Amino acid sequence: MSSEVSFDDDRLRVTTWTLAGGDDIGWHTHEFDYLVVPVTGGAFKVVEPGGTETAMEQVAGSPYMGTAGTAHDVINDSDTEAVFVEIELKR
């Protein structure tokens, strides 16, 4: 797993995430509302506190929103690399 912050100011932070097959981001809680823009698309498993697992499919070029306070781990549930851009809305 790798992450690269390409932009960070008082309004936005832009991070590109690259996960090999089976990689996970690690447990985290989102501090801000955020927009995810899938680059490659892919199959993911989202694990919430308490262990609930949900399958999620990202579609390349189809963005989706998330909200501040969301706590989870995100796991690439495939054998292929997955890349997505996360844009955090700081205000």
ROBABA-825615 format. One record per residue (C-alpha): residue number from 1; x, y, z; residue in one letter. Coordinates in steps of 0.2 Angstrom, whole numbers. Example, Ala and Ser with C-alpha at 12.3 -4.5 7.8 and 13.67 -1.06 7.14 Angstrom:
// ROBABA-825615
seq / X / Y / Z / type
1 / 62 / -22 / 39 / A
2 / 68 / -5 / 36 / S
END
This chain:
// ROBABA-825615
seq / X / Y / Z / type
1 / 0 / 0 / 0 / M
2 / 6 / 17 / -4 / S
3 / -1 / 35 / -2 / S
4 / 4 / 51 / -9 / E
5 / -2 / 68 / -4 / V
6 / -1 / 79 / -20 / S
7 / -11 / 94 / -13 / F
8 / -14 / 100 / 5 / D
9 / -20 / 118 / 10 / D
10 / -33 / 125 / 22 / D
11 / -48 / 119 / 11 / R
12 / -43 / 103 / 3 / L
13 / -31 / 88 / 4 / R
14 / -29 / 76 / -11 / V
15 / -21 / 59 / -8 / T
16 / -18 / 46 / -21 / T
17 / -20 / 28 / -14 / W
18 / -12 / 13 / -22 / T
19 / -16 / -4 / -15 / L
20 / -9 / -21 / -22 / A
21 / -21 / -36 / -21 / G
22 / -25 / -40 / -3 / G
23 / -17 / -23 / 4 / D
24 / -27 / -13 / 16 / D
25 / -27 / 5 / 21 / I
26 / -28 / 2 / 40 / G
27 / -40 / 7 / 53 / W
28 / -44 / 25 / 52 / H
29 / -58 / 38 / 55 / T
30 / -61 / 52 / 43 / H
31 / -59 / 69 / 50 / E
32 / -67 / 78 / 35 / F
33 / -81 / 74 / 22 / D
34 / -72 / 67 / 7 / Y
35 / -74 / 63 / -11 / L
36 / -66 / 47 / -19 / V
37 / -62 / 46 / -37 / V
38 / -58 / 28 / -43 / P
39 / -44 / 28 / -56 / V
40 / -44 / 9 / -59 / T
41 / -59 / 3 / -51 / G
42 / -59 / -13 / -41 / G
43 / -67 / -24 / -28 / A
44 / -65 / -20 / -10 / F
45 / -70 / -26 / 7 / K
46 / -74 / -12 / 20 / V
47 / -73 / -18 / 38 / V
48 / -82 / -7 / 51 / E
49 / -79 / -6 / 70 / P
50 / -87 / -22 / 77 / G
51 / -81 / -32 / 63 / G
52 / -95 / -30 / 50 / T
53 / -89 / -33 / 33 / E
54 / -96 / -25 / 17 / T
55 / -92 / -29 / -1 / A
56 / -89 / -13 / -11 / M
57 / -86 / -11 / -30 / E
58 / -77 / 5 / -36 / Q
59 / -80 / 9 / -54 / V
60 / -66 / 19 / -63 / A
61 / -71 / 37 / -65 / G
62 / -87 / 36 / -55 / S
63 / -84 / 46 / -39 / P
64 / -93 / 44 / -22 / Y
65 / -94 / 54 / -6 / M
66 / -90 / 49 / 12 / G
67 / -94 / 59 / 28 / T
68 / -83 / 65 / 42 / A
69 / -83 / 52 / 57 / G
70 / -83 / 37 / 46 / T
71 / -72 / 24 / 54 / A
72 / -67 / 8 / 44 / H
73 / -53 / -2 / 36 / D
74 / -53 / -3 / 17 / V
75 / -45 / -19 / 9 / I
76 / -42 / -22 / -9 / N
77 / -52 / -39 / -11 / D
78 / -44 / -44 / -28 / S
79 / -27 / -49 / -35 / D
80 / -25 / -34 / -45 / T
81 / -18 / -16 / -41 / E
82 / -32 / -3 / -37 / A
83 / -29 / 16 / -37 / V
84 / -40 / 29 / -31 / F
85 / -39 / 48 / -27 / V
86 / -47 / 54 / -11 / E
87 / -51 / 73 / -9 / I
88 / -54 / 78 / 9 / E
89 / -65 / 94 / 11 / L
90 / -58 / 103 / 26 / K
91 / -71 / 117 / 26 / R
END
